[in-house]
Amino acid sequence: MSAEGKEDGGLGGSMEKTMNWLNESVKKAHRRIPPDVFVIARRLAPLLLLLALLIYLLIGATAFLAFEHANHENYIKRFHLRLGANRKHASREITASLFNQTANMLVIVDKVNQARMEELLYRHLKVYESELPITRPVEEAWSFTNSLTYCWALLTTMGHGSRAPKTIGGQIFALFYASVGVPFYMGTIVVWAFSTLCSIKWVLRRKLHDKSINETHILFTCSAIYVWFLIAFSVILYSSAIPDSYFRSLYTAVLSAFTVQTMDYNDFIEFDKVVTLTCTGIALYLGAMVLLTAVGVYRNLDTTAKLNKAIDPISSEDIRQIDDDEEEKAVHLVHSESVKSAPGSVPQAAPRFQVIVDEAGESQLTKPATKSTTKKKTTFVKEVHHY
């Protein structure tokens, strides 16, 4: 054997020994853990997931605050500096235009009056600009609470509507944060919905001893609660965020329940967006309960159909074929009786013996049975007549 073969064999053997040692270590550690620990962990899984989700939101808010807060403050300073410079430049141009025209020469042109006129125009332009629909940057757009709201909106896939990271680092972090956070958020909601359904079934069957309530009743109840919550959601938006039209409130509520962003949502203030995101999370939770219950109802129907088929393997087509065969036999019997009773017909002698062939293919010779003792059997009868 060559040196390379020995080396490969040695590496393979060492890897196999390492894997066996790891398996034995895991098994020993599993035996040392009491069984109650796994039961407690399974029961606390929804709470642990919710706690992990809250920590994930706090981490995201801290990261966006670090990436965007300083950059946003610099942007606000630059915005106000540009706005003041444009205002001052406009006041100078207007003053020069007024004093350099002969028709508008109403005052003595000197530096004192020109400076006073520029200051007066500057103040009037500032008041006028405050009345214009200029989109001004929000001073505290990337505070900790606003960053937390943005993270929440990002995980629900709705987005914030009026806020997005502008730095390269913030955009890259948002990409990876949403890639992990969206499945984490939706999975937490599904786990909570499943845990709630299991608790409801346990209370109904163990505590109340009511087995008459099945999953179909639970499905209708969850669906009714979901519809009523959507109506309540629309009423909340109508009373606070969209008082102009209830239809727009209902439209926004339904689409927000499916994590679809609307124009009205983009115009909400920060508090209304927090309310909308909260109601969206509750709607997703109730929708997951409805979906899981519907899946359970479908599985029960499928299982019941399979059990019925196992108990009674004869299908409806088989029953229809048997009915057709019985009807054909009845018609044949009526026809033979009519032929026997017809005038001029030759009566046939009754058979003295019958050759009965069973399902296994074996035959035997017996006397024909009388009408009183004849029973329906799944056998083939061959009659032998002697004249």
SULNORFEN-V935844 format. One record per pair of residues at least 24 apart in sequence whose ideal C-beta (glycine too) atoms are under 6 Angstrom apart, sorted by sequence separation. I is the first residue (numbers start at 1). J is the second residue. D is the distance in Angstrom with one decimal. If there is no record, write none. Layout:
BEGIN
i=<I/I>
j=<J/J>
d=<D/D>
END
This chain:
BEGIN
i=<154/256/157/356/92/155/257/91/94/155/230/241/355/355/91/155/91/241/353/351/351/352/87/233/229/79/226/76/226/222/223/222/72/72/222/69/68/219/218/219/215/219/65/215/216/65/215/61/64/61/61/61/60/193/57/189/193/197/71/189/193/68/190/194/189/193/67/158/67/68/157/159/67/156/158/161/162/161/63/60/153/156/149/152/53/49/49/46/46/46>
j=<178/280/182/381/118/181/283/118/121/182/257/268/382/384/121/185/122/272/384/383/385/386/125/279/286/137/286/137/290/289/290/290/141/142/293/142/142/293/293/294/293/297/144/296/297/147/297/144/147/147/148/151/151/285/151/284/288/292/167/285/289/165/288/292/288/292/167/259/169/170/259/261/170/259/261/265/266/266/173/177/277/280/274/277/188/188/191/191/192/195>
d=<5.3/5.1/6.0/6.0/5.9/4.6/3.7/4.9/5.6/5.9/6.0/5.5/4.6/5.9/3.9/4.1/4.6/4.2/5.5/4.7/5.3/5.5/5.0/4.7/5.9/5.7/4.5/5.1/5.5/4.9/5.5/4.8/5.6/4.9/5.5/4.6/4.3/4.3/5.3/5.9/5.9/5.5/5.6/4.7/5.6/4.8/5.0/5.8/4.3/4.2/4.0/5.3/3.8/5.8/5.2/5.1/3.7/6.0/5.2/5.3/4.4/5.5/5.1/5.9/5.5/5.8/5.3/5.1/5.0/5.1/4.7/5.8/3.7/5.4/5.2/5.6/5.9/3.7/5.6/5.4/5.9/5.5/5.9/5.2/5.2/4.6/5.7/5.4/5.2/4.7>
END
